[in-house]
């Protein structure tokens, strides 16, 4: 409050001055910080139990960027953003890698499995994006339904997903550019003998590409959209050419050994190929810039994923009919395949198409990751200066620059196979959490759902998660057998059915809703966890190490920043309530019958 008690708590802006890196009360002095650390247990409990409100995310949190993002995107823009975000390194590089080493021609089934998983996640994302159209994407959705702490853990993995995804695509860009100029894929990389294997092929060209993308993404979202869909139309034409020309040279004998690595190879490849579908969640971060979210987001997301899945399956079939699976090149499979069948000139068209696809993937990824970081900074879990939206361009410049600097650094050092496996873990983990959040959203509303029904819901969700984890673990560790599945699958089915029959529906979607709830989100949870069970142990070790670092940062920094921000916000709303007014952008005020302790627990 002002000294005279007549003013509301001062709103902190998100400009880049010294105070905006650590503006919260806990960091004003060493004494304040020591006191905050002594309250870590209490604050952590508060952040775990406190959930945000739809209105808070839509109004108050968004207002911390000072300037609004421009609402100028339609469903047409979103479809092409989705296509541009997804069709890139995944299909042009990982198809060859997984067909050669894991699945053989059955790689098409791997794409079907990961496509089903991605489509289930698309439905879950779509309902949230329509109901809470903000730049935070899944971070905002999880803050509302699962609380501040889970949202932060997911947020860290979201950022890791984008940085790793961008780095993987940038390195693939270098490989295809080299083949376009009649060089080997690694010819433009520098061998650093003093570095560890997997991190010793330095890629300066990838860094240059990321820097150019950073400039384009910072200028204008609408301009980026126009560039993207014009380039994506050109890209679709190249994909059609690849399919027609490739099938014209098809050799059915290449399909004689359809699944040389068996079902285990198909699912193992599917877990990695989920990387090929990563990117559609970036479209959900553009909800804040969409003209009519209720109409445009469902059409954009579902439309883009349908087109992408069909294209992936056709391209996978074409590649494996052109060449025997064990001779497919793992770095530039389509270019080398056309060269192998005597169409050497076609490899240039393929390389151009691949480069275009990877460029738009990088571009849309840059737009999406900056908006995620912007909303995380609005919640003060990272320095709030990263939430600043430039008044002239209507884009989050600071967040764009920071994220792409990190992307460039990772791309400079790290090989694609290391990146793709780690990315798939982060993505599957986040998509699983979003599906859980959707169940919570439909079946739990504070003040409406009884304690008994809440306990039923929690029990059922735990059984769904536990049975899914058990199924995935048995699949990953056993060489055969089926006894465990007879136990785990009925438990999953029974838990889902119990939600349907015994837990009352607490909330209906206002504008657009996922069909077949709870079955669809429950299936999304199961298949995402099952695919996690097919990823190698080293990738899980890296994932665990990253999550441990996130927890350390949260305990010492993010927890106290978000707690202070929530406390200040609650005090401001309590003051406005007492004065009979609500500050513009301040979200929903506390209800008159809340006591002081309850008000303090309302999320910012």
C-alpha positions in Angstrom: 0.0 0.0 0.0 1.0 3.6 -0.4 2.0 5.5 2.7 -1.3 7.1 3.0 -3.2 3.9 2.5 -5.0 5.3 -0.5 -3.2 3.4 -3.3 -3.0 -0.1 -4.4 0.2 -2.1 -4.4 2.5 -0.8 -7.1 2.5 -3.0 -10.2 5.9 -4.1 -11.1 6.7 -3.6 -14.8 8.7 -6.1 -16.7 11.3 -3.8 -18.3 15.0 -4.7 -18.3 16.4 -2.6 -15.5 18.5 -3.8 -12.6 15.6 -4.4 -10.2 13.5 -6.5 -12.6 15.9 -9.4 -12.5 15.1 -10.1 -8.8 12.5 -7.5 -7.7 10.7 -9.6 -5.1 10.8 -8.8 -1.4 12.7 -11.9 -0.5 15.7 -10.7 -2.6 15.8 -7.1 -1.3 18.6 -8.0 1.2 20.5 -10.9 2.6 18.4 -10.7 5.7 15.2 -11.0 3.7 16.7 -13.9 1.7 17.8 -15.8 4.9 14.3 -15.3 6.4 12.8 -16.6 3.1 15.0 -19.7 3.2 13.9 -20.4 6.8 10.3 -20.5 5.6 11.0 -22.8 2.6 8.9 -25.6 4.0 5.8 -23.5 4.6 6.2 -21.7 1.2 6.7 -25.0 -0.6 3.5 -26.4 0.9 1.7 -23.2 -0.1 2.9 -23.4 -3.7 2.1 -27.1 -4.0 -1.5 -26.7 -2.7 -2.3 -23.4 -4.4 -4.0 -23.4 -7.8 -4.3 -20.4 -10.1 -7.6 -19.1 -11.5 -8.6 -18.8 -15.2 -9.2 -15.1 -14.8 -5.9 -14.6 -13.1 -4.0 -16.1 -16.0 -6.2 -14.3 -18.6 -6.0 -10.8 -16.9 -3.6 -10.1 -14.1 -0.7 -12.3 -15.1 -0.9 -11.3 -18.8 -1.0 -7.6 -17.8 2.5 -7.9 -16.4 4.0 -7.7 -19.9 2.9 -4.0 -20.0 1.9 -4.3 -23.7 -0.6 -6.7 -25.3 0.3 -9.1 -28.1 -1.5 -8.4 -31.3 -4.6 -10.5 -32.0 -4.2 -11.0 -35.7 -4.1 -14.8 -36.3 -6.8 -17.0 -37.9 -7.4 -20.7 -38.1 -5.6 -20.6 -41.5 -2.5 -19.2 -39.8 -2.7 -21.8 -37.1 -3.0 -24.7 -39.5 0.1 -23.6 -41.4 1.9 -22.8 -38.2 1.2 -26.4 -37.1 2.4 -27.8 -40.3 5.5 -25.5 -40.3 6.2 -26.4 -36.7 6.1 -30.2 -37.1 7.3 -31.3 -40.6 11.0 -30.9 -40.5 13.9 -32.8 -39.0 11.7 -35.5 -37.6 10.6 -36.9 -41.0 13.7 -36.0 -43.0 16.3 -37.4 -40.5 14.8 -39.6 -37.8 12.8 -41.7 -40.3 16.0 -43.0 -41.8 17.7 -43.4 -38.4 14.8 -45.4 -36.9 14.0 -47.5 -40.0 17.7 -48.5 -40.2 18.3 -49.3 -36.6 15.1 -50.0 -34.8 11.9 -50.7 -36.9 12.7 -51.5 -40.5 9.8 -50.9 -42.9 7.5 -51.1 -39.9 8.6 -47.6 -39.1 5.2 -46.6 -40.7 3.5 -48.3 -37.7 5.8 -46.4 -35.4 4.5 -43.2 -36.9 0.9 -44.4 -36.5 1.4 -45.1 -32.8 3.2 -41.8 -32.1 0.6 -40.0 -34.2 -2.3 -41.5 -32.2 -0.5 -40.3 -29.0 0.0 -36.9 -30.4 -3.6 -36.6 -31.6 -4.9 -37.5 -28.1 -2.7 -34.8 -26.7 -3.9 -32.3 -29.3 -7.5 -32.7 -28.1 -6.4 -32.1 -24.5 -4.4 -29.0 -25.4 -7.2 -27.7 -27.6 -9.8 -27.5 -24.8 -7.3 -25.7 -22.5 -6.2 -23.3 -25.3 -9.8 -22.4 -26.0 -10.7 -21.9 -22.3 -7.4 -20.2 -21.3 -6.1 -18.5 -24.4 -2.8 -17.2 -23.1 0.8 -17.4 -24.2 1.8 -19.7 -21.4 0.4 -22.9 -23.1 0.7 -25.9 -20.9 2.5 -24.0 -18.2 -0.7 -21.9 -17.6 -3.0 -24.9 -17.9 -1.0 -26.8 -15.2 -0.9 -23.7 -12.9 -4.7 -23.6 -13.0 -5.3 -27.4 -12.5 -2.3 -28.9 -10.8 -0.8 -26.0 -9.0 2.3 -23.8 -9.0 4.9 -26.4 -8.2 3.9 -29.0 -10.9 3.6 -26.2 -13.4 7.2 -25.1 -12.7 8.6 -28.6 -13.1 6.7 -28.9 -16.4 7.8 -25.4 -17.4 11.5 -26.4 -17.0 11.0 -29.4 -19.2 9.0 -27.3 -21.7 11.9 -25.0 -22.1 14.3 -27.9 -22.3 12.0 -29.4 -25.0 12.2 -26.3 -27.1 15.9 -25.7 -26.7 16.8 -29.3 -27.6 14.2 -29.5 -30.4 15.6 -26.3 -32.0 19.2 -27.5 -31.6 18.4 -30.8 -33.2 16.7 -29.2 -36.1 19.5 -26.7 -36.5 22.1 -29.5 -36.7 19.9 -31.3 -39.2 19.8 -28.1 -41.3 23.6 -28.3 -41.6 23.5 -31.9 -42.7 21.0 -31.3 -45.5 22.8 -28.1 -46.6 26.0 -30.1 -46.9 24.3 -32.7 -49.2 22.8 -29.9 -51.3 26.3 -28.7 -52.0 27.5 -32.3 -52.7 29.3 -32.7 -49.4 29.0 -35.3 -46.7 26.7 -34.4 -43.9 29.5 -33.7 -41.4 31.8 -31.8 -43.8 30.8 -28.4 -42.4 31.3 -29.4 -38.8 34.5 -29.1 -36.8 36.0 -32.1 -34.9 37.2 -31.1 -31.4 39.2 -34.0 -30.2 39.4 -32.8 -26.7 35.7 -33.1 -26.1 33.6 -36.2 -25.2 32.1 -38.4 -27.9 28.7 -37.0 -29.0 29.7 -33.5 -28.1 32.9 -33.1 -30.2 31.4 -32.3 -33.6 31.1 -28.5 -33.5 28.5 -27.0 -35.8 29.0 -23.2 -36.3 26.5 -23.1 -39.3 23.7 -24.2 -37.0 24.5 -21.2 -34.7 24.3 -18.9 -37.7 20.9 -20.3 -38.8 19.5 -19.9 -35.2 20.7 -16.3 -35.1 18.9 -15.4 -38.4 15.7 -17.1 -37.1 16.0 -15.0 -34.0 15.9 -11.8 -36.0 12.9 -12.9 -38.1 10.9 -14.1 -35.1 11.4 -10.9 -33.2 10.0 -8.6 -35.9 6.3 -9.6 -36.3 4.1 -12.6 -35.5 1.8 -11.9 -38.4 4.8 -11.4 -40.7 6.2 -14.7 -39.5 2.9 -16.4 -40.2 2.8 -15.1 -43.8 6.3 -16.3 -44.4 5.6 -19.6 -42.8 2.4 -20.5 -44.8 3.9 -19.4 -48.1 7.0 -21.5 -47.4 4.8 -24.4 -46.1 2.7 -24.5 -49.3 5.9 -24.8 -51.2 7.1 -27.5 -48.8 3.9 -29.6 -49.3 4.4 -29.5 -53.1 7.9 -30.9 -52.5 6.6 -33.7 -50.2 4.0 -34.6 -52.9 6.9 -34.8 -55.4 9.0 -37.0 -53.1 6.0 -39.4 -52.7 5.1 -39.6 -56.4 8.7 -39.9 -57.6 9.7 -42.3 -54.9 6.8 -44.6 -55.4 7.5 -44.6 -59.1 10.8 -46.4 -58.3 9.3 -48.5 -55.5 10.6 -52.1 -55.1 8.1 -54.3 -53.2 10.9 -56.7 -52.3 12.1 -54.1 -49.8 9.0 -54.8 -47.8 9.6 -58.5 -47.7 11.0 -58.3 -44.1 8.5 -55.8 -42.8 9.3 -55.9 -39.0 12.8 -57.2 -38.6 13.1 -55.9 -35.0 9.6 -57.0 -33.9 7.0 -55.2 -31.9 9.6 -54.0 -29.4 11.5 -52.2 -32.2 8.3 -50.6 -33.5 7.5 -49.1 -30.1 11.0 -48.1 -29.4 11.1 -46.2 -32.7 7.7 -44.7 -31.9 9.0 -43.2 -28.7 11.9 -41.5 -30.5 9.7 -40.5 -33.5 7.4 -38.7 -31.2 10.1 -36.0 -31.7 8.6 -35.7 -35.2 5.3 -34.5 -33.8 6.8 -32.0 -31.4 5.9 -28.5 -32.3 2.1 -28.5 -32.3 2.1 -27.4 -28.7 3.7 -24.2 -30.0 0.5 -23.4 -31.7 -1.4 -23.4 -28.4 1.0 -20.6 -27.1 -0.4 -18.4 -29.9 -3.9 -18.5 -28.5 -3.3 -15.0 -27.0 -2.8 -13.7 -30.5 -5.8 -15.5 -32.1 -8.8 -13.6 -33.3 -11.4 -16.2 -32.3 -9.9 -18.9 -30.1 -13.1 -21.0 -29.8 -13.2 -21.5 -33.6 -9.7 -21.1 -34.8 -7.7 -23.2 -32.3 -9.7 -26.5 -32.7 -9.6 -26.2 -36.5 -5.9 -25.1 -36.5 -4.6 -27.8 -34.1 -6.6 -30.8 -35.3 -6.3 -29.9 -38.9 -2.5 -29.5 -38.8 -2.1 -32.8 -36.9 -4.3 -34.7 -39.3 -2.4 -33.5 -42.4 1.0 -34.1 -40.7 0.2 -37.7 -39.7 -0.9 -38.6 -43.2 2.2 -37.0 -44.7 4.5 -38.8 -42.3 3.0 -42.2 -43.0 3.2 -41.7 -46.8 6.8 -40.6 -46.6 7.8 -43.5 -44.4 6.3 -46.0 -46.8 7.9 -44.3 -49.7 11.4 -44.3 -48.2 11.3 -48.0 -47.3 10.1 -49.0 -50.7 12.9 -47.1 -52.4 15.8 -48.7 -50.5 16.3 -51.8 -48.2 15.9 -50.6 -44.6 19.5 -51.6 -43.7 21.1 -49.4 -46.4 19.1 -46.2 -45.6 21.4 -43.3 -44.8 20.9 -42.1 -41.2 21.9 -38.5 -41.8 20.1 -37.5 -45.1 17.9 -40.6 -45.9 15.7 -39.2 -48.7 18.5 -37.4 -50.6 20.7 -40.5 -50.5 17.8 -42.8 -51.4 17.1 -40.8 -54.6 20.8 -41.0 -55.4 20.7 -44.7 -54.9 17.9 -45.3 -57.4 19.5 -43.3 -60.1 17.6 -40.0 -59.6 20.7 -38.0 -58.5 19.1 -34.7 -59.6 16.1 -35.3 -57.3 18.3 -35.2 -54.2 18.6 -31.4 -54.7 14.9 -31.0 -54.6 14.7 -33.1 -51.5 17.5 -31.2 -49.8 15.8 -27.8 -50.6 12.5 -29.2 -49.2 14.2 -30.4 -46.1 16.0 -27.1 -45.6 12.7 -25.3 -46.0 10.9 -27.6 -43.6 13.6 -27.2 -41.0 13.7 -23.5 -41.4 9.9 -23.1 -40.6 10.2 -25.6 -37.7 12.9 -23.4 -36.3 10.8 -20.3 -36.9 7.6 -21.6 -35.3 9.6 -23.1 -32.5 11.2 -19.7 -31.8 7.8 -18.1 -31.7 6.4 -20.8 -29.3 9.3 -21.0 -26.9 9.5 -17.2 -26.5 5.8 -17.2 -25.5 6.2 -20.0 -23.0 9.1 -18.2 -21.4 7.2 -14.9 -21.4 4.3 -16.4 -19.4 6.7 -18.2 -17.0 8.4 -14.8 -16.4 5.0 -13.2 -15.8 4.6 -15.6 -12.9 8.1 -14.4 -11.7 9.5 -18.0 -11.7 12.3 -16.5 -13.9 13.4 -12.9 -14.0 10.3 -10.8 -15.0 12.2 -8.7 -17.5 11.8 -11.7 -19.8 8.0 -11.1 -19.8 8.4 -7.7 -21.6 6.4 -7.4 -24.8 7.9 -4.8 -27.2 5.4 -2.0 -27.8 6.3 -1.6 -31.5 6.6 -5.2 -32.7 4.1 -6.8 -30.2 6.6 -9.6 -29.7 8.5 -10.8 -26.6 11.9 -9.7 -27.7 13.9 -10.5 -24.5 12.4 -14.0 -24.2 13.1 -14.7 -27.9 16.7 -13.7 -27.7 17.4 -15.7 -24.5 15.8 -18.9 -25.7 17.6 -18.8 -29.1 20.9 -18.1 -27.5 20.5 -21.3 -25.4 19.4 -23.2 -28.6 22.5 -22.0 -30.5 24.8 -23.1 -27.7 23.3 -26.6 -27.5 23.3 -26.9 -31.3 27.0 -26.0 -31.5 28.0 -29.1 -29.4 25.5 -31.9 -29.3 24.7 -34.8 -31.7 21.2 -35.4 -33.0 20.7 -38.9 -31.4 21.4 -37.6 -27.9 19.1 -34.7 -28.5 16.1 -36.6 -29.9 15.9 -39.2 -27.1 16.0 -36.6 -24.4 13.5 -34.4 -26.2 11.0 -37.2 -26.4 11.1 -37.8 -22.6 10.4 -34.2 -21.8 7.6 -34.0 -24.4 5.8 -37.2 -23.3 6.1 -36.2 -19.7 4.5 -32.8 -20.3 1.7 -34.3 -22.5 0.9 -36.8 -19.8 0.6 -34.0 -17.2 -1.7 -32.0 -19.5 -4.0 -35.1 -19.8 -4.1 -35.4 -16.0 -4.9 -31.7 -15.7 -7.8 -32.2 -18.0 -9.3 -34.9 -15.8 -8.9 -32.6 -12.8 -10.5 -29.7 -14.7 -13.6 -31.7 -15.6 -14.1 -33.5 -12.3 -12.8 -31.1 -9.6 -13.9 -27.6 -8.9 -13.1 -26.1 -5.5 -16.2 -25.4 -3.5 -18.3 -27.6 -5.7 -16.7 -31.1 -5.5 -17.2 -32.7 -2.2 -14.2 -34.1 -0.2 -15.4 -37.7 -0.8 -15.6 -37.1 -4.6 -12.2 -35.5 -4.5 -10.7 -38.5 -2.8 -12.4 -40.8 -5.4 -10.9 -38.8 -8.2 -7.4 -38.7 -6.7 -7.5 -42.5 -6.1 -8.6 -43.2 -9.7 -5.9 -40.9 -11.1 -3.3 -42.6 -9.0 -4.5 -46.0 -10.2 -4.4 -44.9 -13.9 -0.9 -43.5 -13.4 0.3 -46.6 -11.5 -1.1 -49.2 -13.9 0.3 -47.3 -16.9 3.7 -47.1 -15.2 3.6 -50.8 -14.4 2.7 -51.7 -17.9 5.5 -49.6 -19.4 8.0 -50.9 -16.9 7.1 -54.5 -17.6 7.4 -53.8 -21.3 10.8 -52.2 -20.9 12.3 -54.8 -18.6 10.8 -58.2 -19.7 11.8 -60.2 -22.8 8.3 -61.7 -23.2 5.3 -62.8 -21.3 1.8 -61.4 -20.8 0.8 -62.1 -17.2 1.5 -58.5 -16.0 -0.7 -57.0 -18.7 -3.7 -59.1 -17.5 -3.3 -57.3 -14.2 -2.3 -53.7 -15.2 -4.6 -53.1 -18.2 -7.8 -54.1 -16.3 -6.7 -51.8 -13.4 -6.4 -48.9 -15.9 -9.8 -49.7 -17.4 -11.5 -50.1 -14.1 -10.0 -46.8 -12.7 -11.2 -44.9 -15.8 -14.6 -46.5 -15.7 -14.9 -45.6 -12.0 -14.3 -41.9 -12.8 -17.1 -42.1 -15.4 -19.5 -43.9 -13.0 -18.7 -42.7 -9.5 -17.2 -39.2 -9.8 -19.7 -36.4 -10.6 -18.9 -34.1 -13.4 -17.9 -30.8 -11.9 -17.4 -28.5 -14.9 -18.5 -28.4 -18.5 -16.4 -26.7 -21.2 -17.7 -23.2 -22.0 -16.9 -23.2 -25.7 -15.2 -26.4 -27.0 -14.6 -29.7 -25.1 -12.7 -32.9 -25.6 -15.0 -35.8 -26.5 -15.2 -39.1 -24.6 -14.0 -37.8 -21.2 -12.6 -39.5 -19.2 -11.6 -42.2 -21.7 -9.6 -40.0 -24.1 -7.4 -38.2 -21.5 -6.9 -41.5 -19.7 -5.8 -43.2 -22.9 -3.5 -40.2 -23.5 -1.9 -40.8 -20.1 -1.5 -44.5 -20.8 0.1 -44.3 -24.2 2.4 -41.4 -23.3 3.7 -43.4 -20.3 4.0 -46.6 -22.4 6.2 -44.8 -25.0 8.3 -43.5 -22.1 9.1 -47.1 -21.3 10.7 -47.6 -24.7 13.4 -44.9 -24.2 16.9 -45.8 -23.2 18.2 -45.5 -19.7 20.9 -42.8 -20.4 18.2 -40.5 -21.6 16.3 -41.0 -18.4 19.5 -40.2 -16.4 19.9 -36.9 -18.3 16.2 -36.2 -17.7 16.6 -36.9 -14.0 19.7 -34.7 -13.8 17.9 -31.8 -15.5 14.9 -32.2 -13.2 17.2 -32.2 -10.1 18.7 -28.9 -11.3 15.2 -27.5 -11.7 14.3 -28.4 -8.2 17.4 -26.8 -6.8 16.6 -23.6 -8.7 13.0 -23.7 -7.6 13.9 -24.2 -3.9 16.5 -21.4 -3.8 15.0 -18.9 -6.3 11.7 -19.6 -8.1 9.7 -20.6 -5.0 10.4 -17.4 -3.1 9.8 -15.2 -6.2 6.5 -16.7 -7.0 5.4 -16.8 -3.4 6.1 -13.1 -2.9 4.3 -12.3 -6.2 1.3 -14.3 -5.1 1.2 -12.7 -1.7 1.4 -9.1 -3.1 -1.3 -9.9 -5.6 -3.6 -11.3 -2.9 -3.0 -8.2 -0.8 -3.8 -5.9 -3.7 -7.0 -7.8 -4.4 -8.0 -7.7 -0.8 -7.4 -4.0 -0.7 -9.4 -3.4 -3.9 -12.2 -5.6 -2.4 -12.3 -3.5 0.7 -12.5 -0.3 -1.4 -15.2 -1.8 -3.5 -13.2 -1.7 -6.7 -11.0 -4.0 -8.8 -7.9 -2.8 -10.5 -8.0 -3.1 -14.2 -6.2 -6.3 -15.2 -6.4 -7.5 -11.6 -8.4 -10.6 -12.3 -11.3 -11.9 -10.2 -11.4 -10.5 -6.6 -11.7 -12.7 -3.6 -15.3 -13.6 -2.6 -16.7 -11.5 0.3 -16.9 -14.5 2.6 -13.2 -15.5 2.4 -11.3 -14.9 5.6 -7.9 -13.3 5.7 -6.0 -16.6 5.7 -7.9 -17.9 2.7 -7.3 -14.6 0.8 -3.6 -15.0 1.3 -3.7 -18.4 -0.4 -5.4 -17.2 -3.6 -3.0 -17.5 -6.5 -1.6 -14.4 -8.2 
